[in-house]
Amino acid sequence: MPDDLKTRIRRSLANLTTLEIITAVGHVCYGVKEGGEGGRDFPDLDYDRDPKVMLSKIDLLQGDIKTIFNEEFVTGNYQGLREFHEAREKEGHEIIRKNMEALERLWNLLNAHGEE
């Protein structure tokens, strides 16, 4: 069991290279299955109805930041959501930092336990 957990932690660390923050405005649809068969229905954007999206991708290893957004976030009705998106970016950084610290503590605990 600890080896399986170590594998999952190792995989989680490998996947922590890019932080994505998405702010979107649009129609919502239901019926999106999450978690495979027997998963719950979750709402998602109805991509067929032209949602307005702002997306930031932050490469945590290189420090590169890429932000793209629909012009509505600059000159249109959704200008006020830019500050919201910026706040979410800051929250995302903090979440990643805390997750990495937790994974490191768990990794160290598993390694210390394995040596006994």
MODELLER restraints for C-alpha pairs under 7 A, 6 or more apart:
rsr = mdl.restraints
at = mdl.atoms
rsr.add(forms.Gaussian(group=physical.xy_distance, feature=features.Distance(at['CA:2:A'], at['CA:110:A']), mean=6.82, stdev=0.5))
rsr.add(forms.Gaussian(group=physical.xy_distance, feature=features.Distance(at['CA:6:A'], at['CA:107:A']), mean=6.98, stdev=0.5))
rsr.add(forms.Gaussian(group=physical.xy_distance, feature=features.Distance(at['CA:9:A'], at['CA:103:A']), mean=6.70, stdev=0.5))
rsr.add(forms.Gaussian(group=physical.xy_distance, feature=features.Distance(at['CA:17:A'], at['CA:59:A']), mean=5.93, stdev=0.5))
rsr.add(forms.Gaussian(group=physical.xy_distance, feature=features.Distance(at['CA:17:A'], at['CA:60:A']), mean=5.15, stdev=0.5))
rsr.add(forms.Gaussian(group=physical.xy_distance, feature=features.Distance(at['CA:17:A'], at['CA:61:A']), mean=6.10, stdev=0.5))
rsr.add(forms.Gaussian(group=physical.xy_distance, feature=features.Distance(at['CA:18:A'], at['CA:57:A']), mean=6.56, stdev=0.5))
rsr.add(forms.Gaussian(group=physical.xy_distance, feature=features.Distance(at['CA:18:A'], at['CA:58:A']), mean=5.51, stdev=0.5))
rsr.add(forms.Gaussian(group=physical.xy_distance, feature=features.Distance(at['CA:18:A'], at['CA:59:A']), mean=4.61, stdev=0.5))
rsr.add(forms.Gaussian(group=physical.xy_distance, feature=features.Distance(at['CA:18:A'], at['CA:60:A']), mean=5.62, stdev=0.5))
rsr.add(forms.Gaussian(group=physical.xy_distance, feature=features.Distance(at['CA:19:A'], at['CA:57:A']), mean=5.66, stdev=0.5))
rsr.add(forms.Gaussian(group=physical.xy_distance, feature=features.Distance(at['CA:19:A'], at['CA:58:A']), mean=5.04, stdev=0.5))
rsr.add(forms.Gaussian(group=physical.xy_distance, feature=features.Distance(at['CA:19:A'], at['CA:59:A']), mean=6.56, stdev=0.5))
rsr.add(forms.Gaussian(group=physical.xy_distance, feature=features.Distance(at['CA:19:A'], at['CA:60:A']), mean=6.96, stdev=0.5))
rsr.add(forms.Gaussian(group=physical.xy_distance, feature=features.Distance(at['CA:20:A'], at['CA:56:A']), mean=5.67, stdev=0.5))
rsr.add(forms.Gaussian(group=physical.xy_distance, feature=features.Distance(at['CA:20:A'], at['CA:57:A']), mean=4.59, stdev=0.5))
rsr.add(forms.Gaussian(group=physical.xy_distance, feature=features.Distance(at['CA:20:A'], at['CA:58:A']), mean=6.47, stdev=0.5))
rsr.add(forms.Gaussian(group=physical.xy_distance, feature=features.Distance(at['CA:21:A'], at['CA:55:A']), mean=5.72, stdev=0.5))
rsr.add(forms.Gaussian(group=physical.xy_distance, feature=features.Distance(at['CA:21:A'], at['CA:56:A']), mean=5.16, stdev=0.5))
rsr.add(forms.Gaussian(group=physical.xy_distance, feature=features.Distance(at['CA:21:A'], at['CA:57:A']), mean=6.58, stdev=0.5))
rsr.add(forms.Gaussian(group=physical.xy_distance, feature=features.Distance(at['CA:21:A'], at['CA:88:A']), mean=7.00, stdev=0.5))
rsr.add(forms.Gaussian(group=physical.xy_distance, feature=features.Distance(at['CA:21:A'], at['CA:89:A']), mean=6.30, stdev=0.5))
rsr.add(forms.Gaussian(group=physical.xy_distance, feature=features.Distance(at['CA:22:A'], at['CA:53:A']), mean=6.99, stdev=0.5))
rsr.add(forms.Gaussian(group=physical.xy_distance, feature=features.Distance(at['CA:22:A'], at['CA:54:A']), mean=5.75, stdev=0.5))
rsr.add(forms.Gaussian(group=physical.xy_distance, feature=features.Distance(at['CA:22:A'], at['CA:55:A']), mean=4.56, stdev=0.5))
rsr.add(forms.Gaussian(group=physical.xy_distance, feature=features.Distance(at['CA:22:A'], at['CA:56:A']), mean=6.54, stdev=0.5))
rsr.add(forms.Gaussian(group=physical.xy_distance, feature=features.Distance(at['CA:23:A'], at['CA:53:A']), mean=5.82, stdev=0.5))
rsr.add(forms.Gaussian(group=physical.xy_distance, feature=features.Distance(at['CA:23:A'], at['CA:54:A']), mean=5.08, stdev=0.5))
rsr.add(forms.Gaussian(group=physical.xy_distance, feature=features.Distance(at['CA:23:A'], at['CA:55:A']), mean=6.46, stdev=0.5))
rsr.add(forms.Gaussian(group=physical.xy_distance, feature=features.Distance(at['CA:23:A'], at['CA:85:A']), mean=6.17, stdev=0.5))
rsr.add(forms.Gaussian(group=physical.xy_distance, feature=features.Distance(at['CA:24:A'], at['CA:51:A']), mean=6.67, stdev=0.5))
rsr.add(forms.Gaussian(group=physical.xy_distance, feature=features.Distance(at['CA:24:A'], at['CA:52:A']), mean=5.56, stdev=0.5))
rsr.add(forms.Gaussian(group=physical.xy_distance, feature=features.Distance(at['CA:24:A'], at['CA:53:A']), mean=4.29, stdev=0.5))
rsr.add(forms.Gaussian(group=physical.xy_distance, feature=features.Distance(at['CA:24:A'], at['CA:54:A']), mean=6.17, stdev=0.5))
rsr.add(forms.Gaussian(group=physical.xy_distance, feature=features.Distance(at['CA:25:A'], at['CA:51:A']), mean=5.66, stdev=0.5))
rsr.add(forms.Gaussian(group=physical.xy_distance, feature=features.Distance(at['CA:25:A'], at['CA:52:A']), mean=5.17, stdev=0.5))
rsr.add(forms.Gaussian(group=physical.xy_distance, feature=features.Distance(at['CA:25:A'], at['CA:53:A']), mean=6.47, stdev=0.5))
rsr.add(forms.Gaussian(group=physical.xy_distance, feature=features.Distance(at['CA:26:A'], at['CA:45:A']), mean=6.37, stdev=0.5))
rsr.add(forms.Gaussian(group=physical.xy_distance, feature=features.Distance(at['CA:26:A'], at['CA:51:A']), mean=4.33, stdev=0.5))
rsr.add(forms.Gaussian(group=physical.xy_distance, feature=features.Distance(at['CA:26:A'], at['CA:52:A']), mean=6.29, stdev=0.5))
rsr.add(forms.Gaussian(group=physical.xy_distance, feature=features.Distance(at['CA:27:A'], at['CA:45:A']), mean=5.91, stdev=0.5))
rsr.add(forms.Gaussian(group=physical.xy_distance, feature=features.Distance(at['CA:27:A'], at['CA:46:A']), mean=5.49, stdev=0.5))
rsr.add(forms.Gaussian(group=physical.xy_distance, feature=features.Distance(at['CA:27:A'], at['CA:49:A']), mean=6.73, stdev=0.5))
rsr.add(forms.Gaussian(group=physical.xy_distance, feature=features.Distance(at['CA:27:A'], at['CA:51:A']), mean=6.89, stdev=0.5))
rsr.add(forms.Gaussian(group=physical.xy_distance, feature=features.Distance(at['CA:28:A'], at['CA:43:A']), mean=6.29, stdev=0.5))
rsr.add(forms.Gaussian(group=physical.xy_distance, feature=features.Distance(at['CA:28:A'], at['CA:44:A']), mean=5.55, stdev=0.5))
rsr.add(forms.Gaussian(group=physical.xy_distance, feature=features.Distance(at['CA:28:A'], at['CA:45:A']), mean=4.58, stdev=0.5))
rsr.add(forms.Gaussian(group=physical.xy_distance, feature=features.Distance(at['CA:28:A'], at['CA:46:A']), mean=5.23, stdev=0.5))
rsr.add(forms.Gaussian(group=physical.xy_distance, feature=features.Distance(at['CA:29:A'], at['CA:43:A']), mean=5.56, stdev=0.5))
rsr.add(forms.Gaussian(group=physical.xy_distance, feature=features.Distance(at['CA:29:A'], at['CA:44:A']), mean=5.53, stdev=0.5))
rsr.add(forms.Gaussian(group=physical.xy_distance, feature=features.Distance(at['CA:29:A'], at['CA:45:A']), mean=5.96, stdev=0.5))
rsr.add(forms.Gaussian(group=physical.xy_distance, feature=features.Distance(at['CA:29:A'], at['CA:46:A']), mean=5.34, stdev=0.5))
rsr.add(forms.Gaussian(group=physical.xy_distance, feature=features.Distance(at['CA:30:A'], at['CA:41:A']), mean=6.57, stdev=0.5))
rsr.add(forms.Gaussian(group=physical.xy_distance, feature=features.Distance(at['CA:30:A'], at['CA:42:A']), mean=5.93, stdev=0.5))
rsr.add(forms.Gaussian(group=physical.xy_distance, feature=features.Distance(at['CA:30:A'], at['CA:43:A']), mean=4.44, stdev=0.5))
rsr.add(forms.Gaussian(group=physical.xy_distance, feature=features.Distance(at['CA:30:A'], at['CA:44:A']), mean=6.39, stdev=0.5))
rsr.add(forms.Gaussian(group=physical.xy_distance, feature=features.Distance(at['CA:31:A'], at['CA:41:A']), mean=4.95, stdev=0.5))
rsr.add(forms.Gaussian(group=physical.xy_distance, feature=features.Distance(at['CA:31:A'], at['CA:42:A']), mean=6.19, stdev=0.5))
rsr.add(forms.Gaussian(group=physical.xy_distance, feature=features.Distance(at['CA:31:A'], at['CA:43:A']), mean=6.77, stdev=0.5))
rsr.add(forms.Gaussian(group=physical.xy_distance, feature=features.Distance(at['CA:32:A'], at['CA:41:A']), mean=5.36, stdev=0.5))
rsr.add(forms.Gaussian(group=physical.xy_distance, feature=features.Distance(at['CA:32:A'], at['CA:42:A']), mean=5.25, stdev=0.5))
rsr.add(forms.Gaussian(group=physical.xy_distance, feature=features.Distance(at['CA:32:A'], at['CA:43:A']), mean=6.33, stdev=0.5))
rsr.add(forms.Gaussian(group=physical.xy_distance, feature=features.Distance(at['CA:32:A'], at['CA:44:A']), mean=6.77, stdev=0.5))
rsr.add(forms.Gaussian(group=physical.xy_distance, feature=features.Distance(at['CA:33:A'], at['CA:39:A']), mean=5.73, stdev=0.5))
rsr.add(forms.Gaussian(group=physical.xy_distance, feature=features.Distance(at['CA:33:A'], at['CA:40:A']), mean=5.85, stdev=0.5))
rsr.add(forms.Gaussian(group=physical.xy_distance, feature=features.Distance(at['CA:33:A'], at['CA:41:A']), mean=5.01, stdev=0.5))
rsr.add(forms.Gaussian(group=physical.xy_distance, feature=features.Distance(at['CA:33:A'], at['CA:42:A']), mean=6.37, stdev=0.5))
rsr.add(forms.Gaussian(group=physical.xy_distance, feature=features.Distance(at['CA:34:A'], at['CA:40:A']), mean=6.03, stdev=0.5))
rsr.add(forms.Gaussian(group=physical.xy_distance, feature=features.Distance(at['CA:34:A'], at['CA:41:A']), mean=6.74, stdev=0.5))
rsr.add(forms.Gaussian(group=physical.xy_distance, feature=features.Distance(at['CA:34:A'], at['CA:42:A']), mean=6.90, stdev=0.5))
rsr.add(forms.Gaussian(group=physical.xy_distance, feature=features.Distance(at['CA:52:A'], at['CA:70:A']), mean=5.87, stdev=0.5))
rsr.add(forms.Gaussian(group=physical.xy_distance, feature=features.Distance(at['CA:53:A'], at['CA:69:A']), mean=5.76, stdev=0.5))
rsr.add(forms.Gaussian(group=physical.xy_distance, feature=features.Distance(at['CA:53:A'], at['CA:70:A']), mean=5.95, stdev=0.5))
rsr.add(forms.Gaussian(group=physical.xy_distance, feature=features.Distance(at['CA:54:A'], at['CA:68:A']), mean=5.75, stdev=0.5))
rsr.add(forms.Gaussian(group=physical.xy_distance, feature=features.Distance(at['CA:54:A'], at['CA:69:A']), mean=4.05, stdev=0.5))
rsr.add(forms.Gaussian(group=physical.xy_distance, feature=features.Distance(at['CA:54:A'], at['CA:70:A']), mean=6.42, stdev=0.5))
rsr.add(forms.Gaussian(group=physical.xy_distance, feature=features.Distance(at['CA:55:A'], at['CA:67:A']), mean=5.55, stdev=0.5))
rsr.add(forms.Gaussian(group=physical.xy_distance, feature=features.Distance(at['CA:55:A'], at['CA:68:A']), mean=5.31, stdev=0.5))
rsr.add(forms.Gaussian(group=physical.xy_distance, feature=features.Distance(at['CA:55:A'], at['CA:69:A']), mean=6.21, stdev=0.5))
rsr.add(forms.Gaussian(group=physical.xy_distance, feature=features.Distance(at['CA:56:A'], at['CA:65:A']), mean=6.94, stdev=0.5))
rsr.add(forms.Gaussian(group=physical.xy_distance, feature=features.Distance(at['CA:56:A'], at['CA:66:A']), mean=5.51, stdev=0.5))
rsr.add(forms.Gaussian(group=physical.xy_distance, feature=features.Distance(at['CA:56:A'], at['CA:67:A']), mean=4.16, stdev=0.5))
rsr.add(forms.Gaussian(group=physical.xy_distance, feature=features.Distance(at['CA:56:A'], at['CA:68:A']), mean=6.46, stdev=0.5))
rsr.add(forms.Gaussian(group=physical.xy_distance, feature=features.Distance(at['CA:57:A'], at['CA:65:A']), mean=5.77, stdev=0.5))
rsr.add(forms.Gaussian(group=physical.xy_distance, feature=features.Distance(at['CA:57:A'], at['CA:66:A']), mean=5.17, stdev=0.5))
rsr.add(forms.Gaussian(group=physical.xy_distance, feature=features.Distance(at['CA:57:A'], at['CA:67:A']), mean=6.40, stdev=0.5))
rsr.add(forms.Gaussian(group=physical.xy_distance, feature=features.Distance(at['CA:58:A'], at['CA:64:A']), mean=5.75, stdev=0.5))
rsr.add(forms.Gaussian(group=physical.xy_distance, feature=features.Distance(at['CA:58:A'], at['CA:65:A']), mean=4.45, stdev=0.5))
rsr.add(forms.Gaussian(group=physical.xy_distance, feature=features.Distance(at['CA:58:A'], at['CA:66:A']), mean=6.41, stdev=0.5))
rsr.add(forms.Gaussian(group=physical.xy_distance, feature=features.Distance(at['CA:59:A'], at['CA:65:A']), mean=6.41, stdev=0.5))
rsr.add(forms.Gaussian(group=physical.xy_distance, feature=features.Distance(at['CA:72:A'], at['CA:78:A']), mean=5.57, stdev=0.5))
rsr.add(forms.Gaussian(group=physical.xy_distance, feature=features.Distance(at['CA:72:A'], at['CA:79:A']), mean=6.78, stdev=0.5))
rsr.add(forms.Gaussian(group=physical.xy_distance, feature=features.Distance(at['CA:73:A'], at['CA:79:A']), mean=4.41, stdev=0.5))
rsr.add(forms.Gaussian(group=physical.xy_distance, feature=features.Distance(at['CA:73:A'], at['CA:81:A']), mean=6.85, stdev=0.5))
rsr.add(forms.Gaussian(group=physical.xy_distance, feature=features.Distance(at['CA:73:A'], at['CA:82:A']), mean=6.46, stdev=0.5))
